[in-house]
């Protein structure tokens, strides 16, 4: 599976951005996969943001983004999106999309369980 993230940029606090992740390799519709977004801020560890598990369609979110971010997918386009609203300066980071196979619920937030990663897209929230 190959992943390519895009859509980052500079936005003011309170603004919105939509990140896109193009999935190639023909596995987008596979029920084995979980598609996720992680982020890494300067001098911090990479952290989980959101995920959607294809097997049952369940969405997962980090507490820090719940209610502000929404993960979704488009089967026809093999795309995964992250709609980010009410952005805060602390959301500034490089955002990565990732793919993992056969993940159980307890593994969804663990980056070590994801096998394929996109290149990252920078999101900067600043006035």
NUNU-41002 format. One record per residue (C-alpha): residue number from 0; residue in one letter; x negated, y, z negated. Coordinates in pm, 1 decimal, decimal comma, padded with zeros to 6 digits, always signed. Layout:
<atoms>
(atom NUM "a" (X Y Z))
...
</atoms>
This chain:
<atoms>
(atom 0 "x" (+00000,0 +00000,0 +00000,0))
(atom 1 "x" (-00128,0 +00346,4 +00089,8))
(atom 2 "x" (-00002,4 +00657,5 -00081,3))
(atom 3 "x" (-00035,7 +01021,5 +00016,8))
(atom 4 "x" (+00081,6 +01298,1 -00215,3))
(atom 5 "x" (+00165,5 +01651,8 -00109,0))
(atom 6 "x" (+00365,9 +01954,7 -00210,7))
(atom 7 "x" (+00154,0 +02107,6 -00482,5))
(atom 8 "x" (+00085,8 +02476,8 -00512,5))
(atom 9 "x" (+00095,1 +02787,0 -00728,2))
(atom 10 "x" (+00423,9 +02871,3 -00896,5))
(atom 11 "x" (+00531,0 +03112,2 -01167,4))
(atom 12 "x" (+00657,6 +02988,4 -01504,0))
(atom 13 "x" (+01021,5 +02892,2 -01474,3))
(atom 14 "x" (+00985,5 +02811,2 -01107,6))
(atom 15 "x" (+01030,2 +02486,2 -00916,0))
(atom 16 "x" (+00828,1 +02260,3 -00689,2))
(atom 17 "x" (+00897,3 +01931,8 -00517,9))
(atom 18 "x" (+00613,3 +01685,8 -00478,4))
(atom 19 "x" (+00626,9 +01419,8 -00209,3))
(atom 20 "x" (+00451,3 +01085,7 -00185,8))
(atom 21 "x" (+00446,9 +00907,8 +00146,6))
(atom 22 "x" (+00427,9 +00531,1 +00109,5))
(atom 23 "x" (+00288,2 +00326,7 +00395,4))
(atom 24 "x" (+00220,7 -00042,0 +00426,5))
(atom 25 "x" (+00576,7 -00160,7 +00460,0))
(atom 26 "x" (+00642,3 -00227,2 +00091,7))
(atom 27 "x" (+00858,1 +00069,3 -00003,0))
(atom 28 "x" (+01181,3 -00130,1 -00024,2))
(atom 29 "x" (+01025,1 -00421,3 -00209,2))
(atom 30 "x" (+01195,6 -00488,5 -00539,2))
(atom 31 "x" (+00858,5 -00587,9 -00685,4))
(atom 32 "x" (+00730,8 -00231,7 -00692,3))
(atom 33 "x" (+00742,2 +00055,0 -00936,6))
(atom 34 "x" (+00661,7 +00401,0 -00798,9))
(atom 35 "x" (+00525,5 +00654,5 -01042,3))
(atom 36 "x" (+00376,6 +00997,8 -01091,2))
(atom 37 "x" (+00088,6 +01069,6 -01326,7))
(atom 38 "x" (-00097,0 +01393,7 -01389,4))
(atom 39 "x" (-00433,8 +01503,2 -01515,9))
(atom 40 "x" (-00500,8 +01846,1 -01657,8))
(atom 41 "x" (-00853,7 +01986,6 -01687,3))
(atom 42 "x" (-01053,4 +01812,9 -01959,3))
(atom 43 "x" (-00762,1 +01585,5 -02046,4))
(atom 44 "x" (-00679,6 +01221,4 -01988,1))
(atom 45 "x" (-00448,3 +01127,4 -01705,8))
(atom 46 "x" (-00095,9 +01087,3 -01838,3))
(atom 47 "x" (+00230,6 +00934,5 -01728,2))
(atom 48 "x" (+00497,8 +01168,2 -01591,5))
(atom 49 "x" (+00777,3 +00964,5 -01431,2))
(atom 50 "x" (+00851,2 +00633,3 -01263,7))
(atom 51 "x" (+01124,9 +00448,2 -01081,5))
(atom 52 "x" (+01140,9 +00070,4 -01090,2))
(atom 53 "x" (+01285,2 -00067,0 -00767,3))
(atom 54 "x" (+01401,1 -00392,3 -00921,0))
(atom 55 "x" (+01679,3 -00228,1 -01115,6))
(atom 56 "x" (+01660,7 +00138,0 -01016,1))
(atom 57 "x" (+01570,8 +00252,1 -01367,8))
(atom 58 "x" (+01396,1 +00586,8 -01404,4))
(atom 59 "x" (+01145,4 +00660,3 -01678,2))
(atom 60 "x" (+01015,6 +00998,7 -01792,9))
(atom 61 "x" (+00759,3 +01136,6 -02030,4))
(atom 62 "x" (+00922,0 +01321,8 -02317,6))
(atom 63 "x" (+00746,9 +01641,3 -02213,9))
(atom 64 "x" (+00923,1 +01651,1 -01875,2))
(atom 65 "x" (+01258,2 +01490,3 -01954,4))
(atom 66 "x" (+01543,6 +01712,0 -01844,3))
(atom 67 "x" (+01317,3 +01920,5 -01619,4))
(atom 68 "x" (+01169,3 +01668,6 -01373,8))
(atom 69 "x" (+01352,3 +01417,8 -01155,1))
(atom 70 "x" (+01198,9 +01126,5 -00966,0))
(atom 71 "x" (+01375,2 +00992,2 -00659,4))
(atom 72 "x" (+01313,4 +00791,0 -00346,2))
(atom 73 "x" (+01420,2 +00795,4 +00016,9))
(atom 74 "x" (+01433,2 +00448,5 +00170,8))
(atom 75 "x" (+01467,4 +00577,1 +00525,1))
(atom 76 "x" (+01153,9 +00786,9 +00498,9))
(atom 77 "x" (+00953,1 +00567,9 +00256,8))
(atom 78 "x" (+00904,6 +00869,7 +00034,9))
(atom 79 "x" (+00897,6 +00920,9 -00339,5))
(atom 80 "x" (+00973,8 +01268,0 -00469,6))
(atom 81 "x" (+00918,1 +01450,9 -00794,4))
(atom 82 "x" (+01145,3 +01750,7 -00833,3))
(atom 83 "x" (+00998,7 +01979,9 -01097,6))
(atom 84 "x" (+01213,7 +02256,1 -01243,7))
(atom 85 "x" (+01159,8 +02503,1 -01525,4))
(atom 86 "x" (+00787,3 +02467,7 -01486,1))
(atom 87 "x" (+00559,6 +02567,5 -01771,7))
(atom 88 "x" (+00190,0 +02659,0 -01776,4))
(atom 89 "x" (+00122,8 +02329,9 -01955,0))
(atom 90 "x" (+00248,7 +02145,2 -01645,6))
(atom 91 "x" (-00062,9 +02262,8 -01462,7))
(atom 92 "x" (-00250,7 +01954,3 -01347,0))
(atom 93 "x" (-00343,8 +01738,5 -01053,7))
(atom 94 "x" (-00048,2 +01511,0 -00984,2))
(atom 95 "x" (-00097,9 +01158,3 -00852,8))
(atom 96 "x" (+00151,1 +00909,9 -00715,9))
(atom 97 "x" (+00093,2 +00543,4 -00787,7))
(atom 98 "x" (+00232,0 +00199,0 -00711,9))
(atom 99 "x" (+00248,3 -00102,1 -00938,6))
(atom 100 "x" (+00384,9 -00450,3 -00885,7))
(atom 101 "x" (+00602,1 -00657,1 -01117,0))
(atom 102 "x" (+00578,6 -00417,1 -01408,8))
(atom 103 "x" (+00767,3 -00489,1 -01725,5))
(atom 104 "x" (+00920,7 -00206,4 -01921,4))
(atom 105 "x" (+00639,9 -00189,5 -02176,0))
(atom 106 "x" (+00385,2 -00140,5 -01894,1))
(atom 107 "x" (+00561,5 +00133,2 -01699,7))
(atom 108 "x" (+00369,7 +00416,6 -01869,5))
(atom 109 "x" (+00031,0 +00243,9 -01860,3))
(atom 110 "x" (-00183,8 +00370,4 -01573,9))
(atom 111 "x" (-00397,4 +00056,1 -01590,6))
(atom 112 "x" (-00105,0 -00142,5 -01454,2))
(atom 113 "x" (-00093,6 +00050,6 -01128,7))
(atom 114 "x" (-00297,9 -00084,1 -00840,2))
(atom 115 "x" (-00264,2 +00180,5 -00571,0))
(atom 116 "x" (-00307,9 +00556,4 -00601,4))
(atom 117 "x" (-00267,3 +00860,0 -00382,7))
(atom 118 "x" (-00528,6 +01134,2 -00362,6))
(atom 119 "x" (-00361,1 +01387,8 -00591,4))
(atom 120 "x" (-00207,9 +01729,1 -00535,5))
(atom 121 "x" (-00277,4 +02036,3 -00748,3))
(atom 122 "x" (+00005,9 +02209,6 -00931,8))
(atom 123 "x" (-00072,0 +02541,5 -01098,4))
(atom 124 "x" (+00186,7 +02720,7 -01308,6))
(atom 125 "x" (+00078,1 +03074,4 -01379,0))
(atom 126 "x" (+00202,1 +03431,2 -01365,7))
</atoms>
